[in-house]
Amino acid sequence: MLAELRLENYAVIDNVAIEFAAGLNLLTGETGAGKSILIDALGLLLGDKASSDVIRTGAERAVVAAAFESEGAAARSIAAILETNGLDAENGSLILRREIAAGGKGRVFINNQPATVAVLKQIAPHLAVIHAQNESIVNFDAAARQELLDAYAGVELKEVSGAFAHWKQIRGRIAELEQDEQDRMRLLDLWNFQCREIEEARLRTSDSAQGGPQEDEQLEAEKRVLANAEKIYGAAINAFDLLYEGNASTSSSLRAAQKHLEELARYEPKFQGALAELESARISVEDVGATLRDYAGGIQASPERLAEIEERLALLDRLKRKYGPTLAETIAFGDDIRRKLSEMENKDQVLLELRAMLAVAAEEYRKAARSVSRKRLEAGRKLEKLVEAEVNDLAMRASFRIVVEENEGEEHWTSSGINQVIYRITTNVGETMRPLEQIASGGELSRVMLALKASVEAGTNPGGDPTKKKKSGAAQRTLVFDEIDTGIGGRAAEAVGKKLKALSKGNQVLCVTHLPQIATFADHHFLIEKRESGGRAKTTVRQITGEERTEEVARMLSGAKLTETSRKHAEQMIRANG
């Protein structure tokens, strides 16, 4: 649930903080006041693309921040995503902040820790969904239609996508072996050259399997020593002299102190322990001194070896740029090339084996895809009934169907299965059902999309009823509707208001509206105003109740000029729908 939204130097907003609550939160205001600005700002916190155009004139940066509260499965999912990305999770709360600076640069923070927009996109589905005016229809392509049905059906695509990737990889290997002779010969020449170049370099993996350094890392370490041999030798010998060899060495001082302490211990036994510790310290110092002496003795300034190392490193860098970027990946590339060359030399036998593997992979894909298809078909029959009932609750007389087409032809295989999902509807008796995205009326589009979203959200409710509260532990998200009431009025507007109110019983709902019929259903009503201050436009947001709310609904009913009739009408509507 969205608890608070803060904007600083964003568009025409100077500094605004809005505290939202559970239930139906409605935002109203005159045209141009900046109602949709808040929704756009929230979208940035869900991973939308940022632009420096949103920075308020004269400011260096814009800041958008929000506090979310989560529990149950949603909280666990968010915590897992944060942990995967090296971020700490707070118990039941999430603070997001995004800064947009001039020049397009910006920063992202999650729970006051630096993060990325990619992480925002990962956690966004567990926080909020924004449905902008006609946006869902504009982007309502085949993939979006299928994703909506899958969300309702609870379809997992991991198995089918994995089977598709495996089948596609085998098919690609067969295609490489079956390409025409001229292309094959060119490819063989290239592979032979690459294989020979890597083999001649005699690359060594060292003991990287046990976590040891690669050859290039070892050579870089040796190069640092050789390039600084004189400094290293001087440092080692000087340390050795101070610890062991010199007249005033640490070892000599400890030996002298030891003799005095032995004399002292003869009279005061309590110093026997200190004497033992001093002996241990002297032995440690002498051990370190011996190690430094041996190390210094082994240092040799060898320009020849240094040149040899630099030449080897240059070769390794060249190979890594071509086949890497790491030495391990370069070695793996060479192994893969050798495998391909071997397959080419034994083309006929390998093709037989690959075709057998392809047949098995294809059958595994069909099995996984058919399983997903059955779930979609079953869910489609249930969802279409829910949507049709929801649509007809919104002052329409419509018939709605979900068509789940199956096509097992390999040319139609995808990582999401073998289906094409089509939503068909007729909004007038006797008319032919048409694809949803071809409906012309904006008001009908708005209501159908609201019905779809309400029905999908109802999938987690007991009995599929969106008017009932969600089961304990069920995910509660913030659903945002930006002027989804466009093109409707009268009885249809009141029906949409009732639907939003019902939807808010299981989810937090934020809705930007210009219709008084919908505004009267608010649990929490926010007024957005734009005024001129100091020669500049400034947008403010505040929650209104009581008389102020009545005045706002009356303004929405009658326009700028309020009348006693409009005020009374507003009072009646608020009482009836509150």
Secondary structure as a PSIPRED ss2 file (coil, helix, strand):
# PSIPRED VFORMAT (PSIPRED V4.0)

   1 M C   1.000  0.000  0.000
   2 L E   0.000  0.000  1.000
   3 A E   0.000  0.000  1.000
   4 E E   0.000  0.000  1.000
   5 L E   0.000  0.000  1.000
   6 R E   0.000  0.000  1.000
   7 L E   0.000  0.000  1.000
   8 E E   0.000  0.000  1.000
   9 N E   0.000  0.000  1.000
  10 Y E   0.000  0.000  1.000
  11 A C   1.000  0.000  0.000
  12 V C   1.000  0.000  0.000
  13 I E   0.000  0.000  1.000
  14 D E   0.000  0.000  1.000
  15 N E   0.000  0.000  1.000
  16 V E   0.000  0.000  1.000
  17 A E   0.000  0.000  1.000
  18 I E   0.000  0.000  1.000
  19 E E   0.000  0.000  1.000
  20 F C   1.000  0.000  0.000
  21 A C   1.000  0.000  0.000
  22 A C   1.000  0.000  0.000
  23 G C   1.000  0.000  0.000
  24 L E   0.000  0.000  1.000
  25 N E   0.000  0.000  1.000
  26 L E   0.000  0.000  1.000
  27 L E   0.000  0.000  1.000
  28 T E   0.000  0.000  1.000
  29 G C   1.000  0.000  0.000
  30 E C   1.000  0.000  0.000
  31 T C   1.000  0.000  0.000
  32 G C   1.000  0.000  0.000
  33 A C   1.000  0.000  0.000
  34 G C   1.000  0.000  0.000
  35 K H   0.000  1.000  0.000
  36 S H   0.000  1.000  0.000
  37 I H   0.000  1.000  0.000
  38 L H   0.000  1.000  0.000
  39 I H   0.000  1.000  0.000
  40 D H   0.000  1.000  0.000
  41 A H   0.000  1.000  0.000
  42 L H   0.000  1.000  0.000
  43 G H   0.000  1.000  0.000
  44 L H   0.000  1.000  0.000
  45 L H   0.000  1.000  0.000
  46 L C   1.000  0.000  0.000
  47 G C   1.000  0.000  0.000
  48 D C   1.000  0.000  0.000
  49 K C   1.000  0.000  0.000
  50 A C   1.000  0.000  0.000
  51 S C   1.000  0.000  0.000
  52 S H   0.000  1.000  0.000
  53 D H   0.000  1.000  0.000
  54 V H   0.000  1.000  0.000
  55 I E   0.000  0.000  1.000
  56 R C   1.000  0.000  0.000
  57 T C   1.000  0.000  0.000
  58 G C   1.000  0.000  0.000
  59 A C   1.000  0.000  0.000
  60 E C   1.000  0.000  0.000
  61 R E   0.000  0.000  1.000
  62 A E   0.000  0.000  1.000
  63 V E   0.000  0.000  1.000
  64 V E   0.000  0.000  1.000
  65 A E   0.000  0.000  1.000
  66 A E   0.000  0.000  1.000
  67 A E   0.000  0.000  1.000
  68 F E   0.000  0.000  1.000
  69 E E   0.000  0.000  1.000
  70 S C   1.000  0.000  0.000
  71 E C   1.000  0.000  0.000
  72 G H   0.000  1.000  0.000
  73 A H   0.000  1.000  0.000
  74 A H   0.000  1.000  0.000
  75 A H   0.000  1.000  0.000
  76 R H   0.000  1.000  0.000
  77 S H   0.000  1.000  0.000
  78 I H   0.000  1.000  0.000
  79 A H   0.000  1.000  0.000
  80 A H   0.000  1.000  0.000
  81 I H   0.000  1.000  0.000
  82 L H   0.000  1.000  0.000
  83 E H   0.000  1.000  0.000
  84 T H   0.000  1.000  0.000
  85 N C   1.000  0.000  0.000
  86 G C   1.000  0.000  0.000
  87 L C   1.000  0.000  0.000
  88 D C   1.000  0.000  0.000
  89 A C   1.000  0.000  0.000
  90 E C   1.000  0.000  0.000
  91 N C   1.000  0.000  0.000
  92 G C   1.000  0.000  0.000
  93 S E   0.000  0.000  1.000
  94 L E   0.000  0.000  1.000
  95 I E   0.000  0.000  1.000
  96 L E   0.000  0.000  1.000
  97 R E   0.000  0.000  1.000
  98 R E   0.000  0.000  1.000
  99 E E   0.000  0.000  1.000
 100 I E   0.000  0.000  1.000
 101 A E   0.000  0.000  1.000
 102 A C   1.000  0.000  0.000
 103 G C   1.000  0.000  0.000
 104 G C   1.000  0.000  0.000
 105 K C   1.000  0.000  0.000
 106 G E   0.000  0.000  1.000
 107 R E   0.000  0.000  1.000
 108 V E   0.000  0.000  1.000
 109 F E   0.000  0.000  1.000
 110 I E   0.000  0.000  1.000
 111 N C   1.000  0.000  0.000
 112 N C   1.000  0.000  0.000
 113 Q E   0.000  0.000  1.000
 114 P E   0.000  0.000  1.000
 115 A E   0.000  0.000  1.000
 116 T C   1.000  0.000  0.000
 117 V H   0.000  1.000  0.000
 118 A H   0.000  1.000  0.000
 119 V H   0.000  1.000  0.000
 120 L H   0.000  1.000  0.000
 121 K H   0.000  1.000  0.000
 122 Q H   0.000  1.000  0.000
 123 I H   0.000  1.000  0.000
 124 A H   0.000  1.000  0.000
 125 P H   0.000  1.000  0.000
 126 H H   0.000  1.000  0.000
 127 L C   1.000  0.000  0.000
 128 A E   0.000  0.000  1.000
 129 V E   0.000  0.000  1.000
 130 I E   0.000  0.000  1.000
 131 H E   0.000  0.000  1.000
 132 A E   0.000  0.000  1.000
 133 Q C   1.000  0.000  0.000
 134 N C   1.000  0.000  0.000
 135 E H   0.000  1.000  0.000
 136 S H   0.000  1.000  0.000
 137 I H   0.000  1.000  0.000
 138 V H   0.000  1.000  0.000
 139 N C   1.000  0.000  0.000
 140 F C   1.000  0.000  0.000
 141 D C   1.000  0.000  0.000
 142 A H   0.000  1.000  0.000
 143 A H   0.000  1.000  0.000
 144 A H   0.000  1.000  0.000
 145 R H   0.000  1.000  0.000
 146 Q H   0.000  1.000  0.000
 147 E H   0.000  1.000  0.000
 148 L H   0.000  1.000  0.000
 149 L H   0.000  1.000  0.000
 150 D H   0.000  1.000  0.000
 151 A H   0.000  1.000  0.000
 152 Y H   0.000  1.000  0.000
 153 A H   0.000  1.000  0.000
 154 G C   1.000  0.000  0.000
 155 V C   1.000  0.000  0.000
 156 E C   1.000  0.000  0.000
 157 L C   1.000  0.000  0.000
 158 K H   0.000  1.000  0.000
 159 E H   0.000  1.000  0.000
 160 V H   0.000  1.000  0.000
 161 S H   0.000  1.000  0.000
 162 G H   0.000  1.000  0.000
 163 A H   0.000  1.000  0.000
 164 F H   0.000  1.000  0.000
 165 A H   0.000  1.000  0.000
 166 H H   0.000  1.000  0.000
 167 W H   0.000  1.000  0.000
 168 K H   0.000  1.000  0.000
 169 Q H   0.000  1.000  0.000
 170 I H   0.000  1.000  0.000
 171 R H   0.000  1.000  0.000
 172 G H   0.000  1.000  0.000
 173 R H   0.000  1.000  0.000
 174 I H   0.000  1.000  0.000
 175 A H   0.000  1.000  0.000
 176 E H   0.000  1.000  0.000
 177 L H   0.000  1.000  0.000
 178 E H   0.000  1.000  0.000
 179 Q C   1.000  0.000  0.000
 180 D C   1.000  0.000  0.000
 181 E H   0.000  1.000  0.000
 182 Q H   0.000  1.000  0.000
 183 D H   0.000  1.000  0.000
 184 R H   0.000  1.000  0.000
 185 M H   0.000  1.000  0.000
 186 R H   0.000  1.000  0.000
 187 L H   0.000  1.000  0.000
 188 L H   0.000  1.000  0.000
 189 D H   0.000  1.000  0.000
 190 L H   0.000  1.000  0.000
 191 W H   0.000  1.000  0.000
 192 N H   0.000  1.000  0.000
 193 F H   0.000  1.000  0.000
 194 Q H   0.000  1.000  0.000
 195 C H   0.000  1.000  0.000
 196 R H   0.000  1.000  0.000
 197 E H   0.000  1.000  0.000
 198 I H   0.000  1.000  0.000
 199 E H   0.000  1.000  0.000
 200 E H   0.000  1.000  0.000
 201 A C   1.000  0.000  0.000
 202 R C   1.000  0.000  0.000
 203 L C   1.000  0.000  0.000
 204 R C   1.000  0.000  0.000
 205 T C   1.000  0.000  0.000
 206 S C   1.000  0.000  0.000
 207 D C   1.000  0.000  0.000
 208 S H   0.000  1.000  0.000
 209 A H   0.000  1.000  0.000
 210 Q H   0.000  1.000  0.000
 211 G C   1.000  0.000  0.000
 212 G C   1.000  0.000  0.000
 213 P C   1.000  0.000  0.000
 214 Q C   1.000  0.000  0.000
 215 E H   0.000  1.000  0.000
 216 D H   0.000  1.000  0.000
 217 E H   0.000  1.000  0.000
 218 Q H   0.000  1.000  0.000
 219 L H   0.000  1.000  0.000
 220 E H   0.000  1.000  0.000
 221 A H   0.000  1.000  0.000
 222 E H   0.000  1.000  0.000
 223 K H   0.000  1.000  0.000
 224 R H   0.000  1.000  0.000
 225 V H   0.000  1.000  0.000
 226 L H   0.000  1.000  0.000
 227 A H   0.000  1.000  0.000
 228 N C   1.000  0.000  0.000
 229 A H   0.000  1.000  0.000
 230 E H   0.000  1.000  0.000
 231 K H   0.000  1.000  0.000
 232 I H   0.000  1.000  0.000
 233 Y H   0.000  1.000  0.000
 234 G H   0.000  1.000  0.000
 235 A H   0.000  1.000  0.000
 236 A H   0.000  1.000  0.000
 237 I H   0.000  1.000  0.000
 238 N H   0.000  1.000  0.000
 239 A H   0.000  1.000  0.000
 240 F H   0.000  1.000  0.000
 241 D H   0.000  1.000  0.000
 242 L H   0.000  1.000  0.000
 243 L H   0.000  1.000  0.000
 244 Y H   0.000  1.000  0.000
 245 E H   0.000  1.000  0.000
 246 G C   1.000  0.000  0.000
 247 N C   1.000  0.000  0.000
 248 A C   1.000  0.000  0.000
 249 S C   1.000  0.000  0.000
 250 T H   0.000  1.000  0.000
 251 S H   0.000  1.000  0.000
 252 S H   0.000  1.000  0.000
 253 S H   0.000  1.000  0.000
 254 L H   0.000  1.000  0.000
 255 R H   0.000  1.000  0.000
 256 A H   0.000  1.000  0.000
 257 A H   0.000  1.000  0.000
 258 Q H   0.000  1.000  0.000
 259 K H   0.000  1.000  0.000
 260 H H   0.000  1.000  0.000
 261 L H   0.000  1.000  0.000
 262 E H   0.000  1.000  0.000
 263 E H   0.000  1.000  0.000
 264 L H   0.000  1.000  0.000
 265 A H   0.000  1.000  0.000
 266 R H   0.000  1.000  0.000
 267 Y H   0.000  1.000  0.000
 268 E C   1.000  0.000  0.000
 269 P H   0.000  1.000  0.000
 270 K H   0.000  1.000  0.000
 271 F H   0.000  1.000  0.000
 272 Q H   0.000  1.000  0.000
 273 G H   0.000  1.000  0.000
 274 A H   0.000  1.000  0.000
 275 L H   0.000  1.000  0.000
 276 A H   0.000  1.000  0.000
 277 E H   0.000  1.000  0.000
 278 L H   0.000  1.000  0.000
 279 E H   0.000  1.000  0.000
 280 S H   0.000  1.000  0.000
 281 A H   0.000  1.000  0.000
 282 R H   0.000  1.000  0.000
 283 I H   0.000  1.000  0.000
 284 S H   0.000  1.000  0.000
 285 V H   0.000  1.000  0.000
 286 E H   0.000  1.000  0.000
 287 D H   0.000  1.000  0.000
 288 V H   0.000  1.000  0.000
 289 G H   0.000  1.000  0.000
 290 A H   0.000  1.000  0.000
 291 T H   0.000  1.000  0.000
 292 L H   0.000  1.000  0.000
 293 R H   0.000  1.000  0.000
 294 D H   0.000  1.000  0.000
 295 Y H   0.000  1.000  0.000
 296 A H   0.000  1.000  0.000
 297 G H   0.000  1.000  0.000
 298 G H   0.000  1.000  0.000
 299 I C   1.000  0.000  0.000
 300 Q C   1.000  0.000  0.000
 301 A C   1.000  0.000  0.000
 302 S C   1.000  0.000  0.000
 303 P H   0.000  1.000  0.000
 304 E H   0.000  1.000  0.000
 305 R H   0.000  1.000  0.000
 306 L H   0.000  1.000  0.000
 307 A H   0.000  1.000  0.000
 308 E H   0.000  1.000  0.000
 309 I H   0.000  1.000  0.000
 310 E H   0.000  1.000  0.000
 311 E H   0.000  1.000  0.000
 312 R H   0.000  1.000  0.000
 313 L H   0.000  1.000  0.000
 314 A H   0.000  1.000  0.000
 315 L H   0.000  1.000  0.000
 316 L H   0.000  1.000  0.000
 317 D H   0.000  1.000  0.000
 318 R H   0.000  1.000  0.000
 319 L H   0.000  1.000  0.000
 320 K H   0.000  1.000  0.000
 321 R H   0.000  1.000  0.000
 322 K H   0.000  1.000  0.000
 323 Y H   0.000  1.000  0.000
 324 G C   1.000  0.000  0.000
 325 P C   1.000  0.000  0.000
 326 T C   1.000  0.000  0.000
 327 L H   0.000  1.000  0.000
 328 A H   0.000  1.000  0.000
 329 E H   0.000  1.000  0.000
 330 T H   0.000  1.000  0.000
 331 I H   0.000  1.000  0.000
 332 A H   0.000  1.000  0.000
 333 F H   0.000  1.000  0.000
 334 G H   0.000  1.000  0.000
 335 D H   0.000  1.000  0.000
 336 D H   0.000  1.000  0.000
 337 I H   0.000  1.000  0.000
 338 R H   0.000  1.000  0.000
 339 R H   0.000  1.000  0.000
 340 K H   0.000  1.000  0.000
 341 L H   0.000  1.000  0.000
 342 S H   0.000  1.000  0.000
 343 E H   0.000  1.000  0.000
 344 M H   0.000  1.000  0.000
 345 E H   0.000  1.000  0.000
 346 N C   1.000  0.000  0.000
 347 K H   0.000  1.000  0.000
 348 D H   0.000  1.000  0.000
 349 Q H   0.000  1.000  0.000
 350 V H   0.000  1.000  0.000
 351 L H   0.000  1.000  0.000
 352 L H   0.000  1.000  0.000
 353 E H   0.000  1.000  0.000
 354 L H   0.000  1.000  0.000
 355 R H   0.000  1.000  0.000
 356 A H   0.000  1.000  0.000
 357 M H   0.000  1.000  0.000
 358 L H   0.000  1.000  0.000
 359 A H   0.000  1.000  0.000
 360 V H   0.000  1.000  0.000
 361 A H   0.000  1.000  0.000
 362 A H   0.000  1.000  0.000
 363 E H   0.000  1.000  0.000
 364 E H   0.000  1.000  0.000
 365 Y H   0.000  1.000  0.000
 366 R H   0.000  1.000  0.000
 367 K H   0.000  1.000  0.000
 368 A H   0.000  1.000  0.000
 369 A H   0.000  1.000  0.000
 370 R H   0.000  1.000  0.000
 371 S H   0.000  1.000  0.000
 372 V H   0.000  1.000  0.000
 373 S H   0.000  1.000  0.000
 374 R H   0.000  1.000  0.000
 375 K H   0.000  1.000  0.000
 376 R H   0.000  1.000  0.000
 377 L H   0.000  1.000  0.000
 378 E H   0.000  1.000  0.000
 379 A H   0.000  1.000  0.000
 380 G H   0.000  1.000  0.000
 381 R H   0.000  1.000  0.000
 382 K H   0.000  1.000  0.000
 383 L H   0.000  1.000  0.000
 384 E H   0.000  1.000  0.000
 385 K H   0.000  1.000  0.000
 386 L H   0.000  1.000  0.000
 387 V H   0.000  1.000  0.000
 388 E H   0.000  1.000  0.000
 389 A H   0.000  1.000  0.000
 390 E H   0.000  1.000  0.000
 391 V H   0.000  1.000  0.000
 392 N H   0.000  1.000  0.000
 393 D H   0.000  1.000  0.000
 394 L C   1.000  0.000  0.000
 395 A C   1.000  0.000  0.000
 396 M C   1.000  0.000  0.000
 397 R C   1.000  0.000  0.000
 398 A C   1.000  0.000  0.000
 399 S E   0.000  0.000  1.000
 400 F E   0.000  0.000  1.000
 401 R E   0.000  0.000  1.000
 402 I E   0.000  0.000  1.000
 403 V E   0.000  0.000  1.000
 404 V E   0.000  0.000  1.000
 405 E E   0.000  0.000  1.000
 406 E E   0.000  0.000  1.000
 407 N C   1.000  0.000  0.000
 408 E C   1.000  0.000  0.000
 409 G C   1.000  0.000  0.000
 410 E H   0.000  1.000  0.000
 411 E H   0.000  1.000  0.000
 412 H H   0.000  1.000  0.000
 413 W C   1.000  0.000  0.000
 414 T E   0.000  0.000  1.000
 415 S C   1.000  0.000  0.000
 416 S C   1.000  0.000  0.000
 417 G E   0.000  0.000  1.000
 418 I C   1.000  0.000  0.000
 419 N E   0.000  0.000  1.000
 420 Q E   0.000  0.000  1.000
 421 V E   0.000  0.000  1.000
 422 I E   0.000  0.000  1.000
 423 Y E   0.000  0.000  1.000
 424 R E   0.000  0.000  1.000
 425 I E   0.000  0.000  1.000
 426 T E   0.000  0.000  1.000
 427 T C   1.000  0.000  0.000
 428 N C   1.000  0.000  0.000
 429 V C   1.000  0.000  0.000
 430 G C   1.000  0.000  0.000
 431 E C   1.000  0.000  0.000
 432 T C   1.000  0.000  0.000
 433 M C   1.000  0.000  0.000
 434 R E   0.000  0.000  1.000
 435 P E   0.000  0.000  1.000
 436 L H   0.000  1.000  0.000
 437 E H   0.000  1.000  0.000
 438 Q H   0.000  1.000  0.000
 439 I C   1.000  0.000  0.000
 440 A C   1.000  0.000  0.000
 441 S C   1.000  0.000  0.000
 442 G H   0.000  1.000  0.000
 443 G H   0.000  1.000  0.000
 444 E H   0.000  1.000  0.000
 445 L H   0.000  1.000  0.000
 446 S H   0.000  1.000  0.000
 447 R H   0.000  1.000  0.000
 448 V H   0.000  1.000  0.000
 449 M H   0.000  1.000  0.000
 450 L H   0.000  1.000  0.000
 451 A H   0.000  1.000  0.000
 452 L H   0.000  1.000  0.000
 453 K H   0.000  1.000  0.000
 454 A H   0.000  1.000  0.000
 455 S H   0.000  1.000  0.000
 456 V H   0.000  1.000  0.000
 457 E H   0.000  1.000  0.000
 458 A H   0.000  1.000  0.000
 459 G H   0.000  1.000  0.000
 460 T H   0.000  1.000  0.000
 461 N C   1.000  0.000  0.000
 462 P H   0.000  1.000  0.000
 463 G H   0.000  1.000  0.000
 464 G H   0.000  1.000  0.000
 465 D C   1.000  0.000  0.000
 466 P C   1.000  0.000  0.000
 467 T C   1.000  0.000  0.000
 468 K C   1.000  0.000  0.000
 469 K C   1.000  0.000  0.000
 470 K C   1.000  0.000  0.000
 471 K C   1.000  0.000  0.000
 472 S C   1.000  0.000  0.000
 473 G C   1.000  0.000  0.000
 474 A C   1.000  0.000  0.000
 475 A C   1.000  0.000  0.000
 476 Q C   1.000  0.000  0.000
 477 R C   1.000  0.000  0.000
 478 T E   0.000  0.000  1.000
 479 L E   0.000  0.000  1.000
 480 V E   0.000  0.000  1.000
 481 F E   0.000  0.000  1.000
 482 D E   0.000  0.000  1.000
 483 E C   1.000  0.000  0.000
 484 I C   1.000  0.000  0.000
 485 D C   1.000  0.000  0.000
 486 T C   1.000  0.000  0.000
 487 G C   1.000  0.000  0.000
 488 I C   1.000  0.000  0.000
 489 G C   1.000  0.000  0.000
 490 G H   0.000  1.000  0.000
 491 R H   0.000  1.000  0.000
 492 A H   0.000  1.000  0.000
 493 A H   0.000  1.000  0.000
 494 E H   0.000  1.000  0.000
 495 A H   0.000  1.000  0.000
 496 V H   0.000  1.000  0.000
 497 G H   0.000  1.000  0.000
 498 K H   0.000  1.000  0.000
 499 K H   0.000  1.000  0.000
 500 L H   0.000  1.000  0.000
 501 K H   0.000  1.000  0.000
 502 A H   0.000  1.000  0.000
 503 L H   0.000  1.000  0.000
 504 S C   1.000  0.000  0.000
 505 K C   1.000  0.000  0.000
 506 G C   1.000  0.000  0.000
 507 N C   1.000  0.000  0.000
 508 Q E   0.000  0.000  1.000
 509 V E   0.000  0.000  1.000
 510 L E   0.000  0.000  1.000
 511 C E   0.000  0.000  1.000
 512 V E   0.000  0.000  1.000
 513 T C   1.000  0.000  0.000
 514 H C   1.000  0.000  0.000
 515 L C   1.000  0.000  0.000
 516 P H   0.000  1.000  0.000
 517 Q H   0.000  1.000  0.000
 518 I H   0.000  1.000  0.000
 519 A H   0.000  1.000  0.000
 520 T C   1.000  0.000  0.000
 521 F C   1.000  0.000  0.000
 522 A C   1.000  0.000  0.000
 523 D C   1.000  0.000  0.000
 524 H E   0.000  0.000  1.000
 525 H E   0.000  0.000  1.000
 526 F E   0.000  0.000  1.000
 527 L E   0.000  0.000  1.000
 528 I E   0.000  0.000  1.000
 529 E E   0.000  0.000  1.000
 530 K E   0.000  0.000  1.000
 531 R E   0.000  0.000  1.000
 532 E E   0.000  0.000  1.000
 533 S E   0.000  0.000  1.000
 534 G C   1.000  0.000  0.000
 535 G C   1.000  0.000  0.000
 536 R E   0.000  0.000  1.000
 537 A E   0.000  0.000  1.000
 538 K E   0.000  0.000  1.000
 539 T E   0.000  0.000  1.000
 540 T E   0.000  0.000  1.000
 541 V E   0.000  0.000  1.000
 542 R E   0.000  0.000  1.000
 543 Q E   0.000  0.000  1.000
 544 I E   0.000  0.000  1.000
 545 T C   1.000  0.000  0.000
 546 G H   0.000  1.000  0.000
 547 E H   0.000  1.000  0.000
 548 E H   0.000  1.000  0.000
 549 R H   0.000  1.000  0.000
 550 T H   0.000  1.000  0.000
 551 E H   0.000  1.000  0.000
 552 E H   0.000  1.000  0.000
 553 V H   0.000  1.000  0.000
 554 A H   0.000  1.000  0.000
 555 R H   0.000  1.000  0.000
 556 M H   0.000  1.000  0.000
 557 L H   0.000  1.000  0.000
 558 S H   0.000  1.000  0.000
 559 G C   1.000  0.000  0.000
 560 A C   1.000  0.000  0.000
 561 K C   1.000  0.000  0.000
 562 L C   1.000  0.000  0.000
 563 T C   1.000  0.000  0.000
 564 E H   0.000  1.000  0.000
 565 T H   0.000  1.000  0.000
 566 S H   0.000  1.000  0.000
 567 R H   0.000  1.000  0.000
 568 K H   0.000  1.000  0.000
 569 H H   0.000  1.000  0.000
 570 A H   0.000  1.000  0.000
 571 E H   0.000  1.000  0.000
 572 Q H   0.000  1.000  0.000
 573 M H   0.000  1.000  0.000
 574 I H   0.000  1.000  0.000
 575 R H   0.000  1.000  0.000
 576 A H   0.000  1.000  0.000
 577 N H   0.000  1.000  0.000
 578 G C   1.000  0.000  0.000
